[in-house]
Amino acid sequence: MTMLTIKNLTKSYQEGKKAVDHVSFGLNKGECLGLVGESGCGKSTLARCLLRIEPIDSGSIYFKGEAIESLDERRLHPYRKKMQIVFQNPSAALNPKLKIKESLIDPYAQFHKELTPSHFSFTSKDAFIKQLLEAVELPANLADKYPHEISGGQRQRVTIARAISIEPELIVLDEPTASLDVISQRAVLTLLTKLRETLNLSYLFISHDLAAVSQMCQRILVMKEGQLIDQFSSDQLFSEERHSYTKELISIF
Ligand SMILES: Nc1ncnc2c1ncn2[C@@H]1O[C@H](COP(=O)(O)OP(=O)(O)OP(=O)(O)O)[C@@H](O)[C@H]1O
């Protein structure tokens, strides 16, 4: 089943320069789809557009067959729960004044009316937070700490816990490990792979790290100057058929 279909999505910030230029692709249910390309090629803009965080100029966005590109905020609300994003910098994503448990409960408070929980049950706030921390392999005593009292890797696990707390179907991972050291990167990627399997998630995984993408993803998209110039299954990464730009990216890594 196709989870997400993008057709001819186009977005400009300034006249004559398209940040995203007629991009089309599909993302299957349960898939981890990689998106790579050099800095400034439009990856994050594409992500924000397909999540309807950023207005688009033209094109279509289908979530499980439903066109969502023109929905007003009220009709979009249920889709906001189904599609989540994890950003590069967990420090910016967490309110420094809130304890971890307060940050963790926030999405649930917003969306609980639309939830039909299957993975996490809400018997009490404390029990719910304990389940979330367990799911991202963090100790329960982190709940009472502030973001500055925990490590960068732990903060990123908290933002992942927030994203999964409302049981989304699709998560956009926008360079989720870029701010972490190599050991924490590997641990977070392993966790994300495990969560995709146990929670039946689909991912769009944006990264500069071709090695991580080829390990995590079943298919890979390559963007250059706003356009999608290559797409292939991960086992075809080193194939002779690859676009010359993809080969250039491979040679850099
Ligand atoms: N809010 C904005 N206002 C104006 N221009 C923007 C805005 N966001 C992005 N751009 C421009 O759009 C283009 C695509 O940027 P984008 O951040 O999507 O690229 P990216 O591939 O995600 O880069 P990176 O890998 O560095 O995050 C760039 O030319 C950028 O300067």
The ligand as an SDF file (V2000), in Angstrom:
LIG
                    3D

 31 33  0  0  0  0  0  0  0  0999 V2000
   12.5390   29.9250    4.8060 N   0  0  0  0  0  0  0  0  0  0  0  0
   13.2680   30.1370    3.7040 C   0  0  0  0  0  0  0  0  0  0  0  0
   13.2780   31.3300    3.0880 N   0  0  0  0  0  0  0  0  0  0  0  0
   13.9910   31.5480    1.9580 C   0  0  0  0  0  0  0  0  0  0  0  0
   14.7480   30.6030    1.3660 N   0  0  0  0  0  0  0  0  0  0  0  0
   14.7830   29.3890    1.9330 C   0  0  0  0  0  0  0  0  0  0  0  0
   14.0510   29.0830    3.1290 C   0  0  0  0  0  0  0  0  0  0  0  0
   14.2850   27.7820    3.4610 N   0  0  0  0  0  0  0  0  0  0  0  0
   15.1130   27.2920    2.5130 C   0  0  0  0  0  0  0  0  0  0  0  0
   15.4190   28.2530    1.6070 N   0  0  0  0  0  0  0  0  0  0  0  0
   16.2750   28.0730    0.4040 C   0  0  0  0  0  0  0  0  0  0  0  0
   15.7460   26.9720   -0.3130 O   0  0  0  0  0  0  0  0  0  0  0  0
   16.8050   26.1510   -0.8100 C   0  0  0  0  0  0  0  0  0  0  0  0
   16.6620   24.7440   -0.2530 C   0  0  0  0  0  0  0  0  0  0  0  0
   16.9590   24.7510    1.1540 O   0  0  0  0  0  0  0  0  0  0  0  0
   16.7360   23.4960    2.0990 P   0  0  0  0  0  0  0  0  0  0  0  0
   16.9980   23.9280    3.5000 O   0  0  0  0  0  0  0  0  0  0  0  0
   15.4430   22.8750    1.8020 O   0  0  0  0  0  0  0  0  0  0  0  0
   17.9170   22.5240    1.6120 O   0  0  0  0  0  0  0  0  0  0  0  0
   18.4820   21.2130    2.2920 P   0  0  0  0  0  0  0  0  0  0  0  0
   18.8170   20.2830    1.1860 O   0  0  0  0  0  0  0  0  0  0  0  0
   17.5520   20.7300    3.3320 O   0  0  0  0  0  0  0  0  0  0  0  0
   19.8210   21.7300    2.9780 O   0  0  0  0  0  0  0  0  0  0  0  0
   20.5760   21.1500    4.2910 P   0  0  0  0  0  0  0  0  0  0  0  0
   21.0340   19.7740    3.9370 O   0  0  0  0  0  0  0  0  0  0  0  0
   21.7070   22.1110    4.4860 O   0  0  0  0  0  0  0  0  0  0  0  0
   19.5960   21.1700    5.4240 O   0  0  0  0  0  0  0  0  0  0  0  0
   18.1100   26.8430   -0.4260 C   0  0  0  0  0  0  0  0  0  0  0  0
   18.5080   27.6560   -1.5010 O   0  0  0  0  0  0  0  0  0  0  0  0
   17.7140   27.6930    0.7640 C   0  0  0  0  0  0  0  0  0  0  0  0
   18.5310   28.8330    0.8750 O   0  0  0  0  0  0  0  0  0  0  0  0
  1  2  1  0
  2  3  1  0
  2  7  2  0
  3  4  2  0
  4  5  1  0
  5  6  2  0
  6  7  1  0
  6 10  1  0
  7  8  1  0
  8  9  2  0
  9 10  1  0
 10 11  1  0
 11 12  1  0
 11 30  1  0
 12 13  1  0
 13 14  1  0
 13 28  1  0
 14 15  1  0
 15 16  1  0
 16 17  2  0
 16 18  1  0
 16 19  1  0
 19 20  1  0
 20 21  2  0
 20 22  1  0
 20 23  1  0
 23 24  1  0
 24 25  2  0
 24 26  1  0
 24 27  1  0
 28 29  1  0
 28 30  1  0
 30 31  1  0
M  END
$$$$
